[in-house]
């Protein structure tokens, strides 16, 4: 499908690994009341973003849209 091909081309070399500090931060974030609406996967994404000074994410998921300082780019 074209959407997957385009996404693959955009993300080539830009996918970050999940490291132990990311898992630790995800756990800490999950304990904060302000993030109660996030899923476990959202916590991991957010932790990787924060640990890598990233404030923008391409996603169709609405969960991160409520996190201050995070910009969402919705795929079409």
C-alpha positions as CSV (number, residue, x, y, z in Angstrom):
1,X,0.0,0.0,0.0
2,X,1.2,3.5,-0.8
3,X,0.8,4.8,2.7
4,X,3.2,2.2,4.1
5,X,5.7,2.8,1.4
6,X,5.6,6.6,2.0
7,X,5.9,6.1,5.7
8,X,8.8,3.7,5.3
9,X,10.6,6.2,3.1
10,X,10.0,9.1,5.6
11,X,11.1,7.0,8.6
12,X,14.2,5.3,7.0
13,X,17.0,5.8,9.6
14,X,14.7,7.8,12.0
15,X,13.3,5.0,14.1
16,X,14.8,5.1,17.6
17,X,15.4,2.1,19.8
18,X,13.7,1.7,23.2
19,X,16.4,1.7,25.8
20,X,16.4,1.0,29.5
21,X,16.2,4.7,30.5
22,X,13.1,5.0,28.2
23,X,11.4,2.1,30.1
24,X,12.4,3.6,33.4
25,X,11.0,7.0,32.4
26,X,7.8,5.4,31.0
27,X,7.3,3.8,34.4
28,X,7.7,7.1,36.2
29,X,5.4,8.9,33.8
30,X,2.7,6.2,34.3
31,X,2.6,7.1,38.0
32,X,1.7,10.8,37.2
33,X,-2.0,11.6,37.5
34,X,-1.8,14.1,34.6
35,X,-0.9,11.2,32.2
36,X,-3.6,8.7,33.4
37,X,-5.3,8.8,30.0
38,X,-2.2,7.3,28.2
39,X,-1.8,3.7,27.2
40,X,1.4,1.7,28.1
41,X,2.5,2.2,24.4
42,X,1.9,5.9,24.7
43,X,4.2,6.0,27.8
44,X,7.0,4.3,25.9
45,X,6.6,6.7,22.9
46,X,6.5,9.7,25.2
47,X,9.6,8.5,27.2
48,X,11.6,7.9,24.0
49,X,10.6,11.4,22.8
50,X,11.5,13.1,26.0
51,X,14.8,11.3,26.3
52,X,15.7,12.4,22.8
53,X,14.5,16.0,22.9
54,X,11.7,15.2,20.4
55,X,8.5,17.2,20.6
56,X,6.7,16.2,17.4
57,X,5.3,12.8,16.5
58,X,3.4,11.4,13.5
59,X,0.5,9.3,14.8
60,X,-3.2,8.7,14.4
61,X,-3.4,8.0,18.2
62,X,-5.2,10.7,20.1
63,X,-3.6,10.0,23.5
64,X,-0.5,12.1,23.1
65,X,-2.5,15.1,21.9
66,X,-3.3,15.9,25.5
67,X,0.3,16.0,26.6
68,X,1.6,19.6,26.9
69,X,4.5,20.4,24.6
70,X,3.9,17.5,22.2
71,X,2.9,18.4,18.6
72,X,1.0,15.7,16.7
73,X,1.1,15.3,12.9
74,X,-1.9,13.2,11.8
75,X,-1.3,11.1,8.8
76,X,-3.9,11.4,6.0
